[in-house]
Amino acid sequence: MQTKQIICINWGTKYGAPFINRLYGMVARHVTPPFTFTCFTDTRDGVRPEVLCEDLPPIDYEIPKVKSGIWPKSRLWGPKLGSLSGPVLFLDLDLVVTGSLDAFFEVGKPSDTILARNQSTPLEKLGQTSVFRFEVGALQPLQEKFKQDPRGIAEEYRYEQRFVTRNAPGGVDFFPRTWVRHYRLNCRWPFPLNYALTPRLPRDARIVIFPGGIHPQHAIEGRYGNTYKTGSALEHIRGLTDPDRPDKGRPIRYLRHYMKPAPWVAEHWQA
């Protein structure tokens, strides 16, 4: 039986060992052995021993400092990826695994590049690199193209997933839409139901991703990002009179951004 290779990447101080350890725990509970879990990271402090830590893949260009896109992921596109070879499944550090990952290794051919579908752009055939599978070395042409003009490409495509979707050698395919769900779009209820109903876990979801400023801890607390407070629905509505509230001058937007705590996120998001 072929070993399932799962990878993640960590740099700087935003995530670190707590996120790496949680992701490993979720993966281990939802994948059939044999598997490996490798984190490419600039620090090993506090990382649980089951995680195979390797240095960040080297690059010979500067990552552009832009507002959109997670361009340090371009390190994964090189001809080598530490000691790994063959297909690998990449997972973002701030997602929540809620179901079996085995099928992510069974879709298509081992050499295919397969992405989750981007739920934010339903009219655009766009992938989401929070979850994607690729063969080590297959995306080297992407890295070669990117390093010729990192800032220009980042500004043209805005998001790294758009660059990957449009330029991956041989094109890309997509995992079934129901396997990877977007917390803000697929789990949180729209206004006014957000005041009455707990965010739901879609039945067939295997992974829930958290783009757009909401992280799993926010979902657990019932808080729409760092600028919002926790509290009951009534307390949130009363916040309309607070001159310092988020989205000042946009009351409907403020009301839409209430969400109840999601106990199922706390249940899954554990090391």
KAMO-V782021 format. One record per helix or strand. SS is the DSSP state (alpha for helix, beta for strand). FROM is the first residue (numbers start at 0). LEN is the number of residues. If there is no record, write none. Layout:
BEGIN
<<SS;FROM;LEN> <SS;FROM;LEN>>
END
This chain:
BEGIN
<<beta;3;7> <alpha;16;13> <beta;34;7> <beta;51;4> <alpha;70;7> <beta;80;1> <beta;83;1> <beta;86;5> <beta;95;2> <alpha;101;4> <beta;113;4> <beta;126;9> <alpha;139;9> <alpha;149;8> <alpha;159;8> <beta;172;2> <alpha;176;3> <beta;179;3> <alpha;182;5> <alpha;192;3> <beta;206;3> <alpha;215;6> <alpha;232;9> <alpha;250;6> <alpha;262;6>>
END
